[in-house]
């Protein structure tokens, strides 16, 4: 499973990535990668960050997710 967090420009994006790291560890999956390059973010069709991508699918945009919410998204896709 590959998890990517998009955005690193604001507190919410930074916290979203931290929450994703914790959630991935709790679920036993590989640590998420953060992408902050706007051109790469746009390739996903994302216009608002923070955003979360799991296995190439954008699962959340424009809001910070809690650790529990990210864990639920990971479990739904595993």
MOPAC internal coordinates of N, CA, C and O (Angstrom, degrees):
PM7 1SCF
backbone

  N    0.0000 0     0.00 0     0.00 0    0    0    0
  C    1.4394 1     0.00 0     0.00 0    1    0    0
  C    1.5229 1   108.15 1     0.00 0    2    1    0
  O    1.2310 1   120.71 1   -46.85 1    3    2    1
  N    1.3258 1   116.26 1   133.15 1    3    2    1
  C    1.4600 1   121.27 1   179.19 1    5    3    2
  C    1.5257 1   109.14 1  -116.20 1    6    5    3
  O    1.2310 1   121.45 1   -55.53 1    7    6    5
  N    1.3306 1   114.83 1   124.47 1    7    6    5
  C    1.4615 1   121.33 1   179.86 1    9    7    6
  C    1.5167 1   108.67 1  -115.07 1   10    9    7
  O    1.2310 1   121.03 1   -46.06 1   11   10    9
  N    1.3278 1   115.64 1   133.94 1   11   10    9
  C    1.4567 1   121.70 1   178.70 1   13   11   10
  C    1.5205 1   108.25 1  -129.28 1   14   13   11
  O    1.2310 1   120.82 1   -48.09 1   15   14   13
  N    1.3249 1   116.03 1   131.91 1   15   14   13
  C    1.4581 1   119.95 1   171.07 1   17   15   14
  C    1.5141 1   107.11 1  -102.11 1   18   17   15
  O    1.2310 1   120.96 1   -39.95 1   19   18   17
  N    1.3227 1   115.77 1   140.05 1   19   18   17
  C    1.4545 1   121.19 1  -178.85 1   21   19   18
  C    1.5171 1   109.41 1  -112.02 1   22   21   19
  O    1.2310 1   121.08 1   -47.70 1   23   22   21
  N    1.3341 1   115.54 1   132.30 1   23   22   21
  C    1.4561 1   121.75 1   178.41 1   25   23   22
  C    1.5102 1   111.25 1   105.08 1   26   25   23
  O    1.2310 1   121.23 1   -35.79 1   27   26   25
  N    1.3065 1   115.25 1   144.21 1   27   26   25
  C    1.4594 1   121.35 1   176.86 1   29   27   26
  C    1.5231 1   108.75 1  -157.95 1   30   29   27
  O    1.2310 1   121.37 1  -153.52 1   31   30   29
  N    1.3272 1   114.99 1    26.48 1   31   30   29
  C    1.4590 1   120.08 1  -171.14 1   33   31   30
  C    1.5261 1   113.11 1  -100.86 1   34   33   31
  O    1.2310 1   120.05 1   170.56 1   35   34   33
  N    1.3119 1   117.50 1    -9.44 1   35   34   33
  C    1.4633 1   119.47 1  -176.16 1   37   35   34
  C    1.5285 1   109.71 1  -145.61 1   38   37   35
  O    1.2310 1   121.16 1    -9.82 1   39   38   37
  N    1.3156 1   115.39 1   170.18 1   39   38   37
  C    1.4681 1   120.53 1  -178.66 1   41   39   38
  C    1.5232 1   112.11 1   -59.66 1   42   41   39
  O    1.2310 1   120.41 1   141.33 1   43   42   41
  N    1.3381 1   116.83 1   -38.67 1   43   42   41
  C    1.4639 1   119.74 1  -178.76 1   45   43   42
  C    1.5291 1   111.51 1   -65.01 1   46   45   43
  O    1.2310 1   120.46 1   139.20 1   47   46   45
  N    1.3224 1   116.73 1   -40.80 1   47   46   45
  C    1.4653 1   119.88 1   179.12 1   49   47   46
  C    1.5262 1   111.16 1   -66.21 1   50   49   47
  O    1.2310 1   120.79 1   138.22 1   51   50   49
  N    1.3173 1   116.09 1   -41.78 1   51   50   49
  C    1.4637 1   120.26 1   179.17 1   53   51   50
  C    1.5226 1   110.26 1   -63.94 1   54   53   51
  O    1.2310 1   120.14 1   135.76 1   55   54   53
  N    1.3258 1   117.34 1   -44.24 1   55   54   53
  C    1.4716 1   120.93 1   179.27 1   57   55   54
  C    1.5183 1   111.08 1   -67.11 1   58   57   55
  O    1.2310 1   120.23 1   143.29 1   59   58   57
  N    1.3382 1   117.17 1   -36.71 1   59   58   57
  C    1.4583 1   121.04 1   178.33 1   61   59   58
  C    1.5314 1   109.75 1   -59.90 1   62   61   59
  O    1.2310 1   120.22 1   138.15 1   63   62   61
  N    1.3285 1   117.18 1   -41.85 1   63   62   61
  C    1.4621 1   120.32 1   178.70 1   65   63   62
  C    1.5317 1   110.56 1   -66.00 1   66   65   63
  O    1.2310 1   120.51 1   136.12 1   67   66   65
  N    1.3198 1   116.63 1   -43.88 1   67   66   65
  C    1.4743 1   119.94 1   178.54 1   69   67   66
  C    1.5241 1   110.41 1   -59.61 1   70   69   67
  O    1.2310 1   120.35 1   137.32 1   71   70   69
  N    1.3215 1   116.94 1   -42.68 1   71   70   69
  C    1.4702 1   120.95 1   178.75 1   73   71   70
  C    1.5313 1   110.72 1   -64.10 1   74   73   71
  O    1.2310 1   120.46 1   141.54 1   75   74   73
  N    1.3283 1   116.72 1   -38.46 1   75   74   73
  C    1.4644 1   120.71 1   179.18 1   77   75   74
  C    1.5291 1   111.13 1   -66.12 1   78   77   75
  O    1.2310 1   120.41 1   142.92 1   79   78   77
  N    1.3320 1   116.81 1   -37.08 1   79   78   77
  C    1.4669 1   120.80 1   178.22 1   81   79   78
  C    1.5238 1   109.82 1   -62.78 1   82   81   79
  O    1.2310 1   120.50 1   134.80 1   83   82   81
  N    1.3276 1   116.65 1   -45.20 1   83   82   81
  C    1.4667 1   121.14 1   179.58 1   85   83   82
  C    1.5279 1   110.51 1   -64.52 1   86   85   83
  O    1.2310 1   120.63 1   134.61 1   87   86   85
  N    1.3312 1   116.40 1   -45.39 1   87   86   85
  C    1.4674 1   120.96 1  -178.81 1   89   87   86
  C    1.5274 1   110.70 1   -62.15 1   90   89   87
  O    1.2310 1   120.14 1   137.27 1   91   90   89
  N    1.3263 1   117.34 1   -42.73 1   91   90   89
  C    1.4673 1   120.96 1   179.68 1   93   91   90
  C    1.5265 1   110.17 1   -62.43 1   94   93   91
  O    1.2310 1   120.75 1   136.13 1   95   94   93
  N    1.3112 1   116.17 1   -43.87 1   95   94   93
  C    1.4657 1   119.93 1   178.90 1   97   95   94
  C    1.5189 1   110.40 1   -61.77 1   98   97   95
  O    1.2310 1   120.36 1   135.64 1   99   98   97
  N    1.3287 1   116.93 1   -44.36 1   99   98   97
  C    1.4682 1   121.37 1   179.84 1  101   99   98
  C    1.5234 1   112.22 1   -62.60 1  102  101   99
  O    1.2310 1   120.48 1   149.52 1  103  102  101
  N    1.3386 1   116.68 1   -30.48 1  103  102  101
  C    1.4618 1   120.95 1  -178.30 1  105  103  102
  C    1.5267 1   112.87 1   -95.27 1  106  105  103
  O    1.2310 1   120.70 1   178.24 1  107  106  105
  N    1.3261 1   116.27 1    -1.76 1  107  106  105
  C    1.4496 1   119.94 1   177.81 1  109  107  106
  C    1.5170 1   115.00 1    72.53 1  110  109  107
  O    1.2310 1   120.29 1  -149.19 1  111  110  109
  N    1.3286 1   117.05 1    30.81 1  111  110  109
  C    1.4592 1   120.26 1   177.39 1  113  111  110
  C    1.5280 1   109.60 1  -114.03 1  114  113  111
  O    1.2310 1   121.32 1   -13.01 1  115  114  113
  N    1.3220 1   115.08 1   166.99 1  115  114  113
  C    1.4566 1   121.98 1  -177.06 1  117  115  114
  C    1.5281 1   111.56 1   -59.40 1  118  117  115
  O    1.2310 1   120.77 1   -36.69 1  119  118  117
  N    1.3303 1   116.13 1   143.31 1  119  118  117
  C    1.4622 1   121.36 1  -179.10 1  121  119  118
  C    1.5236 1   110.93 1   -60.84 1  122  121  119
  O    1.2310 1   120.25 1   -42.71 1  123  122  121
  N    1.3210 1   117.12 1   137.29 1  123  122  121
  C    1.4651 1   121.33 1  -179.17 1  125  123  122
  C    1.5265 1   113.11 1   -64.00 1  126  125  123
  O    1.2310 1   121.53 1   -27.71 1  127  126  125
  N    1.3169 1   114.67 1   152.29 1  127  126  125
  C    1.4522 1   122.98 1   174.21 1  129  127  126
  C    1.5251 1   106.89 1  -101.62 1  130  129  127
  O    1.2310 1   120.53 1   -37.66 1  131  130  129
  N    1.3370 1   116.60 1   142.34 1  131  130  129
  C    1.4590 1   119.99 1   176.52 1  133  131  130
  C    1.5167 1   109.21 1  -104.86 1  134  133  131
  O    1.2310 1   121.34 1   -46.31 1  135  134  133
  N    1.3383 1   115.04 1   133.69 1  135  134  133
  C    1.4571 1   121.78 1   176.46 1  137  135  134
  C    1.5167 1   107.63 1  -116.76 1  138  137  135
  O    1.2310 1   120.76 1   -57.08 1  139  138  137
  N    1.3345 1   116.15 1   122.92 1  139  138  137
  C    1.4642 1   119.45 1  -179.45 1  141  139  138
  C    1.5230 1   112.53 1  -116.86 1  142  141  139
  O    1.2310 1   120.15 1   172.11 1  143  142  141
  N    1.3193 1   117.31 1    -7.89 1  143  142  141
  C    1.4624 1   120.98 1   179.13 1  145  143  142
  C    1.5260 1   110.01 1   -70.53 1  146  145  143
  O    1.2310 1   120.68 1   -57.72 1  147  146  145
  N    1.3291 1   116.31 1   122.28 1  147  146  145
  C    1.4628 1   121.19 1  -174.82 1  149  147  146
  C    1.5247 1   112.44 1   -59.47 1  150  149  147
  O    1.2310 1   119.85 1   144.42 1  151  150  149
  N    1.3212 1   117.89 1   -35.58 1  151  150  149
  C    1.4626 1   120.41 1   179.80 1  153  151  150
  C    1.5280 1   111.26 1   -66.56 1  154  153  151
  O    1.2310 1   120.57 1   141.68 1  155  154  153
  N    1.3234 1   116.52 1   -38.32 1  155  154  153
  C    1.4641 1   120.48 1   176.71 1  157  155  154
  C    1.5266 1   111.05 1   -68.71 1  158  157  155
  O    1.2310 1   120.71 1   140.19 1  159  158  157
  N    1.3195 1   116.25 1   -39.81 1  159  158  157
  C    1.4704 1   120.63 1   178.77 1  161  159  158
  C    1.5209 1   110.03 1   -62.12 1  162  161  159
  O    1.2310 1   120.32 1   137.13 1  163  162  161
  N    1.3303 1   116.99 1   -42.87 1  163  162  161
  C    1.4635 1   121.22 1  -179.02 1  165  163  162
  C    1.5248 1   112.18 1   -64.53 1  166  165  163
  O    1.2310 1   119.90 1   153.41 1  167  166  165
  N    1.3325 1   117.79 1   -26.59 1  167  166  165
  C    1.4663 1   120.68 1   177.50 1  169  167  166
  C    1.5286 1   111.54 1   -62.15 1  170  169  167
  O    1.2310 1   120.71 1   155.46 1  171  170  169
  N    1.3228 1   116.24 1   -24.54 1  171  170  169
  C    1.4662 1   120.84 1   177.21 1  173  171  170
  C    1.5234 1   111.78 1   -87.06 1  174  173  171
  O    1.2310 1   119.83 1   176.83 1  175  174  173
  N    1.3323 1   117.93 1    -3.17 1  175  174  173
  C    1.4540 1   121.86 1  -178.27 1  177  175  174
  C    1.5196 1   112.96 1    77.24 1  178  177  175
  O    1.2310 1   120.43 1  -162.75 1  179  178  177
  N    1.3110 1   116.79 1    17.25 1  179  178  177
  C    1.4577 1   121.98 1  -177.45 1  181  179  178
  C    1.5179 1   109.81 1   -88.74 1  182  181  179
  O    1.2310 1   120.64 1   -52.29 1  183  182  181
  N    1.3272 1   116.39 1   127.71 1  183  182  181
  C    1.4550 1   121.47 1   179.12 1  185  183  182
  C    1.5202 1   112.25 1  -107.22 1  186  185  183
  O    1.2310 1   120.41 1   163.97 1  187  186  185
  N    1.3393 1   116.82 1   -16.03 1  187  186  185
  C    1.4659 1   121.02 1  -179.78 1  189  187  186
  C    1.5184 1   109.72 1  -132.87 1  190  189  187
  O    1.2310 1   121.12 1   -47.49 1  191  190  189
  N    1.3163 1   115.47 1   132.51 1  191  190  189
  C    1.4594 1   120.51 1   174.90 1  193  191  190
  C    1.5202 1   108.04 1  -109.91 1  194  193  191
  O    1.2310 1   119.35 1   -19.86 1  195  194  193
  N    1.3010 1   118.85 1   160.14 1  195  194  193
  C    1.4579 1   127.10 1     4.04 1  197  195  194
  C    1.5226 1   112.31 1   -72.04 1  198  197  195
  O    1.2310 1   121.58 1   -22.83 1  199  198  197
  N    1.3141 1   114.58 1   157.17 1  199  198  197
  C    1.4548 1   120.52 1   177.76 1  201  199  198
  C    1.5292 1   108.86 1  -141.80 1  202  201  199
  O    1.2310 1   121.48 1   -21.74 1  203  202  201
  N    1.3192 1   114.77 1   158.26 1  203  202  201
  C    1.4603 1   121.11 1  -178.56 1  205  203  202
  C    1.5183 1   108.85 1  -131.29 1  206  205  203
  O    1.2310 1   121.25 1   -47.01 1  207  206  205
  N    1.3341 1   115.22 1   132.99 1  207  206  205
  C    1.4601 1   122.23 1   179.62 1  209  207  206
  C    1.5214 1   107.57 1  -122.46 1  210  209  207
  O    1.2310 1   120.56 1   -49.69 1  211  210  209
  N    1.3304 1   116.54 1   130.31 1  211  210  209
  C    1.4599 1   121.56 1   176.03 1  213  211  210
  C    1.5204 1   108.03 1  -123.29 1  214  213  211
  O    1.2310 1   120.92 1   -58.58 1  215  214  213
  N    1.3180 1   115.86 1   121.42 1  215  214  213
  C    1.4643 1   122.84 1  -179.60 1  217  215  214
  C    1.5253 1   112.17 1    49.53 1  218  217  215
  O    1.2310 1   120.67 1  -135.71 1  219  218  217
  N    1.3287 1   116.32 1    44.29 1  219  218  217
  C    1.4602 1   121.89 1   175.48 1  221  219  218
  C    1.5113 1   116.11 1    83.58 1  222  221  219
  O    1.2310 1   120.05 1   177.55 1  223  222  221
  N    1.3378 1   117.51 1    -2.45 1  223  222  221
  C    1.4568 1   121.68 1  -179.55 1  225  223  222
  C    1.5238 1   110.19 1  -109.22 1  226  225  223
  O    1.2310 1   120.81 1   -53.15 1  227  226  225
  N    1.3271 1   116.05 1   126.85 1  227  226  225
  C    1.4667 1   120.58 1   176.64 1  229  227  226
  C    1.5240 1   107.60 1   -71.88 1  230  229  227
  O    1.2310 1   120.58 1   -59.28 1  231  230  229
  N    1.3279 1   116.50 1   120.72 1  231  230  229
  C    1.4643 1   120.57 1  -176.85 1  233  231  230
  C    1.5269 1   112.68 1  -109.82 1  234  233  231
  O    1.2310 1   120.36 1   168.38 1  235  234  233
  N    1.3370 1   116.91 1   -11.62 1  235  234  233
  C    1.4615 1   120.10 1   179.25 1  237  235  234
  C    1.5192 1   109.42 1  -160.66 1  238  237  235
  O    1.2310 1   120.62 1   -41.46 1  239  238  237
  N    1.3375 1   116.41 1   138.54 1  239  238  237
  C    1.4616 1   121.01 1   175.40 1  241  239  238
  C    1.5188 1   109.55 1  -140.63 1  242  241  239
  O    1.2310 1   121.63 1   -31.43 1  243  242  241
  N    1.3183 1   114.48 1   148.57 1  243  242  241
  C    1.4505 1   120.92 1   171.26 1  245  243  242
  C    1.5150 1   117.02 1    76.09 1  246  245  243
  O    1.2310 1   120.19 1  -172.45 1  247  246  245
  N    1.3424 1   117.24 1     7.55 1  247  246  245
  C    1.4651 1   118.07 1   178.55 1  249  247  246
  C    1.5227 1   110.22 1  -152.43 1  250  249  247
  O    1.2310 1   122.01 1   -30.92 1  251  250  249
  N    1.3131 1   113.76 1   149.08 1  251  250  249
  C    1.4527 1   120.41 1   177.07 1  253  251  250
  C    1.5274 1   108.74 1   -81.37 1  254  253  251
  O    1.2310 1   120.80 1   -45.74 1  255  254  253
  N    1.3100 1   116.08 1   134.26 1  255  254  253
  C    1.4554 1   121.39 1   179.45 1  257  255  254
  C    1.5183 1   109.99 1  -102.04 1  258  257  255
  O    1.2310 1   120.93 1   -31.15 1  259  258  257
  N    1.3133 1   115.82 1   148.85 1  259  258  257
  C    1.4616 1   120.54 1   175.04 1  261  259  258
  C    1.5269 1   108.78 1   -77.47 1  262  261  259
  O    1.2310 1   120.89 1   -14.23 1  263  262  261
  N    1.3110 1   115.91 1   165.77 1  263  262  261
  C    1.4654 1   121.32 1   176.61 1  265  263  262
  C    1.5262 1   109.12 1   -56.65 1  266  265  263
  O    1.2310 1   120.33 1   135.27 1  267  266  265
  N    1.3211 1   116.97 1   -44.73 1  267  266  265
  C    1.4720 1   121.57 1  -177.63 1  269  267  266
  C    1.5285 1   111.24 1   -63.41 1  270  269  267
  O    1.2310 1   120.23 1   139.46 1  271  270  269
  N    1.3262 1   117.17 1   -40.54 1  271  270  269
  C    1.4632 1   119.86 1   179.32 1  273  271  270
  C    1.5236 1   110.78 1   -64.11 1  274  273  271
  O    1.2310 1   120.53 1   138.19 1  275  274  273
  N    1.3216 1   116.60 1   -41.81 1  275  274  273
  C    1.4659 1   120.28 1   179.49 1  277  275  274
  C    1.5273 1   110.48 1   -67.45 1  278  277  275
  O    1.2310 1   120.25 1   139.99 1  279  278  277
  N    1.3195 1   117.14 1   -40.01 1  279  278  277
  C    1.4670 1   120.24 1   176.65 1  281  279  278
  C    1.5239 1   110.10 1   -58.92 1  282  281  279
  O    1.2310 1   119.94 1   136.66 1  283  282  281
  N    1.3108 1   117.73 1   -43.34 1  283  282  281
  C    1.4668 1   121.15 1   178.68 1  285  283  282
  C    1.5223 1   111.58 1   -61.79 1  286  285  283
  O    1.2310 1   120.18 1   138.36 1  287  286  285
  N    1.3225 1   117.26 1   -41.64 1  287  286  285
  C    1.4661 1   120.38 1   178.20 1  289  287  286
  C    1.5230 1   111.30 1   -64.96 1  290  289  287
  O    1.2310 1   120.28 1   141.29 1  291  290  289
  N    1.3098 1   117.07 1   -38.71 1  291  290  289
  C    1.4670 1   121.17 1   177.38 1  293  291  290
  C    1.5198 1   110.34 1   -64.09 1  294  293  291
  O    1.2310 1   120.41 1   132.97 1  295  294  293
  N    1.3262 1   116.81 1   -47.03 1  295  294  293
  C    1.4699 1   120.19 1  -178.68 1  297  295  294
  C    1.5106 1   112.33 1   -64.74 1  298  297  295
  O    1.2310 1   119.76 1   144.75 1  299  298  297
  N    1.3327 1   118.07 1   -35.25 1  299  298  297
  C    1.4681 1   121.70 1   178.03 1  301  299  298
  C    1.5191 1   111.46 1   -62.17 1  302  301  299
  O    1.2310 1   120.14 1   151.44 1  303  302  301
  N    1.3244 1   117.34 1   -28.56 1  303  302  301
  C    1.4526 1   121.59 1  -174.62 1  305  303  302
  C    1.5231 1   113.76 1  -103.90 1  306  305  303
  O    1.2310 1   119.96 1  -175.85 1  307  306  305
  N    1.3260 1   117.69 1     4.15 1  307  306  305
  C    1.4680 1   118.47 1  -179.32 1  309  307  306
  C    1.5008 1   111.82 1  -104.13 1  310  309  307
  O    1.2310 1   120.10 1   180.00 1  311  310  309

